[in-house]
Amino acid sequence: MGRAIAAALVALAALTGCTVQPSDGDGKRRSPVHIELPSGTPSPARTPTGGGSPSAAPAPPDDDKPRAAPPAPARVLWSRGATGRDVRELQARLRQVAWLFEGPTGTYGEQTERAVSGFQGKRGLPRTGRTDTVTWQRLLGMTREPARWDLYLMGGQPADPPDRRCATGRVLCIDKTSRTLRWMIDGRTVSTMAVRFGSQGTPTREGVFSIYWKSRDHVSTLYDSPMPYAMFFSGGQAVHYSADFAARGYAGASHGCVNVRDEAAIAELYAQVRNGDKVVVSW
């Protein structure tokens, strides 16, 4: 019987991680079983907080899991009403991909908004009509850097400082570099407008001239083309309004005349200029 009990205790010790303690040398018996538990290990009978099976480990809370940061919303760069050089570049690039056919004007109007919306919709972007960072990056990837006269295809460029020969008197001060005409009186600029010149084969002459003839509804006898508000200064070359310049901008050229695309501006200029007023054409 004693042997049976001892065998049972040894089996229990093996199952529970216990060790059997023999009697000491003095013959005295100690507790037959000593249970060793790892330090800090909870009792197997402890129930996890919140209930559940005693043997189930508690799941880590969701807040401990790393989460990807939500994408930042696209920032709007330009929208209707914006103006300036950046808007000109946007319009020039939209022209390259055939979403805009006017301008560049430098003003974000209805046509630009419609063009941006169409570009966005074609590429699966929200059709807001506003140019945000995502839309702009897509457009940059599809177009080239616009050159200066892409930005000012339809005029609007600033004028360079006037030639020193324009400092006195009544002068049509025409600058080929900035493609502008200043109407000046005694050194003061009265008005400025974009102008276009002759092609390489029919260049506009440079120098100092004077207006010798004005013809309100002139038609060219050489090219059979209308030249409204013509102010002749050198042979058959004149400053006049050009419907082609108004429609095509710097994509075209004259036959040597100085073209103006703003009809209202040249009508006002024509009313002020007199025969004998000086004309300076320079680079």
C-alpha positions in Angstrom: 0.0 0.0 0.0 2.8 2.5 0.9 4.6 1.7 -2.3 1.4 2.5 -4.3 1.1 5.9 -2.7 4.7 6.7 -3.3 4.4 5.8 -7.0 1.3 8.0 -7.3 3.2 11.0 -5.8 6.1 10.5 -8.3 3.7 10.5 -11.2 2.0 13.6 -9.9 5.3 15.4 -9.5 6.3 14.5 -13.1 3.0 15.9 -14.4 3.1 19.2 -12.4 6.8 20.0 -12.7 7.4 19.1 -9.1 10.4 17.4 -7.5 10.3 14.7 -4.8 12.3 15.6 -1.7 14.0 12.6 -0.1 14.4 12.5 3.7 17.3 14.5 5.2 20.3 12.8 6.6 18.9 13.0 10.1 16.1 10.7 9.1 13.4 13.3 9.4 11.0 13.5 6.5 10.1 16.8 4.9 7.1 17.6 2.8 7.0 14.9 0.1 6.2 17.4 -2.8 7.7 20.8 -3.6 6.0 22.7 -6.4 8.3 25.0 -8.5 6.6 27.8 -10.5 8.4 30.3 -12.8 8.7 33.7 -11.2 5.9 36.0 -12.2 3.8 33.3 -13.9 0.1 33.7 -13.0 -1.8 30.8 -11.6 -3.3 28.6 -14.3 -6.6 28.9 -12.6 -6.7 32.7 -13.0 -9.4 33.9 -15.3 -8.5 36.7 -17.8 -10.1 40.0 -17.2 -13.5 40.1 -18.8 -14.1 36.4 -18.5 -13.4 33.6 -21.0 -11.5 30.4 -20.8 -8.8 30.4 -18.1 -6.3 29.0 -20.6 -7.1 31.6 -23.3 -4.5 34.5 -23.5 -6.2 38.0 -23.7 -6.1 39.5 -27.2 -4.0 42.7 -27.6 -6.2 45.8 -27.9 -6.8 47.2 -31.4 -5.1 50.5 -30.4 -1.8 48.7 -30.1 -1.8 47.8 -33.8 0.2 50.1 -36.2 -2.1 51.9 -38.6 -1.3 53.5 -41.9 -1.8 57.3 -41.9 -4.7 58.4 -44.1 -3.6 60.1 -47.3 -3.5 63.9 -47.1 -6.2 65.6 -49.2 -5.0 67.2 -52.5 -4.2 70.9 -52.0 -5.9 73.3 -54.4 -3.3 75.4 -56.2 -5.5 77.6 -58.4 -9.2 78.0 -59.0 -11.6 80.4 -60.8 -10.6 84.0 -60.2 -6.8 83.3 -59.8 -4.5 85.3 -61.9 -0.7 85.5 -62.7 2.1 83.8 -64.4 1.4 80.4 -62.9 -2.1 80.5 -64.3 -0.6 81.3 -67.7 1.6 78.2 -67.4 -1.4 76.1 -66.5 -3.3 77.4 -69.6 -0.2 76.9 -71.9 0.1 73.3 -70.7 -3.7 72.7 -71.2 -3.3 74.0 -74.7 -0.6 71.4 -75.4 -3.0 68.5 -74.6 -5.8 70.1 -76.5 -8.1 70.8 -73.5 -7.9 74.6 -73.9 -7.9 76.7 -77.1 -8.0 80.3 -75.8 -5.3 82.3 -74.2 -3.1 82.0 -72.2 -4.7 85.0 -70.6 -3.3 84.7 -67.1 -6.9 84.7 -65.6 -8.5 81.5 -64.4 -12.0 81.9 -65.9 -14.8 79.7 -67.1 -13.0 78.2 -70.1 -10.0 77.2 -67.9 -12.2 75.7 -65.3 -14.1 73.7 -67.9 -10.8 72.5 -69.4 -9.4 71.4 -66.0 -12.6 69.6 -65.3 -12.4 67.7 -68.6 -8.8 66.8 -68.0 -9.6 65.5 -64.6 -12.6 63.4 -65.7 -10.5 61.8 -68.5 -8.0 60.6 -66.0 -10.4 59.4 -63.3 -9.8 62.3 -61.0 -12.6 64.2 -59.2 -14.1 66.7 -61.7 -13.8 69.8 -59.6 -12.5 72.3 -62.2 -10.0 73.4 -59.6 -6.3 72.6 -60.1 -5.0 70.7 -57.1 -1.6 69.1 -56.5 -2.7 65.7 -58.0 -4.1 67.3 -61.2 -1.1 69.5 -61.6 1.4 66.6 -61.3 -0.5 64.6 -63.9 -0.5 67.6 -66.3 3.2 68.2 -65.7 4.0 64.6 -66.6 2.2 64.9 -70.0 3.5 68.3 -71.1 6.8 70.2 -71.7 8.0 73.4 -70.1 6.3 76.3 -72.0 8.6 78.8 -73.7 8.1 82.6 -73.1 5.9 83.1 -76.2 3.8 80.0 -75.3 2.9 81.9 -72.1 2.2 85.1 -74.0 0.8 83.6 -77.2 -2.1 86.0 -77.2 -0.2 89.0 -75.8 -0.3 90.4 -72.3 3.5 90.4 -71.8 5.1 93.3 -70.0 6.9 96.0 -72.0 10.7 96.5 -71.8 12.0 100.0 -70.9 11.5 102.4 -73.8 14.3 103.2 -76.3 16.1 106.5 -75.4 14.9 108.0 -78.7 11.3 107.8 -77.3 12.1 110.2 -74.5 10.7 113.4 -76.1 7.7 114.3 -78.3 4.8 112.2 -79.5 6.2 108.8 -80.2 5.0 105.3 -81.2 7.7 103.4 -79.4 7.8 99.9 -80.8 10.0 97.2 -79.2 10.7 94.0 -81.1 12.2 92.3 -78.1 9.2 92.5 -75.8 6.8 92.7 -78.8 5.1 95.8 -77.5 4.1 99.2 -78.6 4.1 102.2 -76.2 2.2 105.4 -77.1 4.3 108.1 -75.4 4.0 111.8 -75.0 7.1 113.7 -73.7 8.4 110.6 -72.0 5.1 109.5 -70.4 3.5 106.2 -71.4 -0.1 106.8 -72.3 -0.9 103.2 -73.4 0.8 99.9 -74.1 -0.3 97.0 -76.3 1.0 93.8 -77.7 2.1 93.8 -81.3 3.3 91.3 -84.0 5.9 91.8 -86.7 6.8 90.5 -90.1 8.2 87.1 -90.8 11.8 86.4 -91.6 11.1 86.8 -95.3 9.2 90.1 -94.9 10.7 91.7 -91.8 9.5 94.9 -90.2 12.1 97.6 -90.7 13.9 99.1 -87.7 14.8 102.8 -87.3 13.2 106.2 -86.7 10.3 107.2 -88.9 7.2 109.3 -88.8 3.5 108.8 -89.6 2.8 110.1 -93.1 -0.7 108.7 -93.8 -3.6 107.4 -91.9 -6.4 105.2 -93.5 -9.3 104.0 -91.2 -10.6 101.2 -93.5 -7.6 100.4 -95.6 -7.3 97.3 -97.6 -3.9 96.1 -98.9 -3.6 96.3 -102.6 -0.6 93.9 -102.5 -2.1 91.2 -100.4 -5.8 92.0 -100.7 -6.3 91.9 -97.0 -8.0 94.4 -94.6 -5.8 96.7 -92.6 -8.2 98.7 -90.3 -6.8 101.7 -88.5 -3.7 101.8 -90.7 -1.0 104.3 -89.8 1.7 104.2 -92.4 5.3 105.0 -91.4 7.7 103.4 -93.9 6.7 102.6 -97.5 3.8 100.0 -97.3 4.5 99.2 -93.6 2.0 100.5 -91.1 0.7 99.9 -87.6 -2.8 98.5 -88.0 -5.4 96.1 -86.5 -5.1 92.4 -87.4 -8.0 90.0 -87.1 -5.5 87.1 -87.7 -3.3 88.3 -84.8 -6.5 88.4 -82.6 -7.4 84.8 -83.6 -4.0 83.1 -83.8 -1.6 85.2 -81.7 2.1 84.8 -82.3 1.4 81.6 -84.2 1.3 83.8 -87.3 3.2 86.8 -88.6 2.6 89.9 -90.7 4.0 90.8 -94.1 6.1 93.5 -92.5 3.5 95.6 -90.8 3.1 96.1 -87.0 0.0 94.2 -86.1 -2.2 95.0 -83.1 -4.7 92.4 -81.8 -6.7 94.6 -79.4 -9.2 96.5 -81.7 -10.5 98.8 -79.0 -7.0 99.8 -78.0 -5.9 100.6 -81.6 -9.1 102.5 -82.3 -8.3 104.7 -79.4 -4.7 105.0 -80.5 -5.7 105.9 -84.1 -7.9 108.7 -82.8 -4.9 110.3 -80.9 -2.0 109.8 -83.4 -1.4 112.6 -85.9 0.5 112.7 -89.2 4.1 113.7 -88.4 4.2 111.8 -85.1 7.5 109.9 -84.6 7.8 106.1 -84.9 10.8 104.3 -83.3 11.2 100.6 -84.1 14.0 98.9 -82.2 15.3 95.6 -80.7 
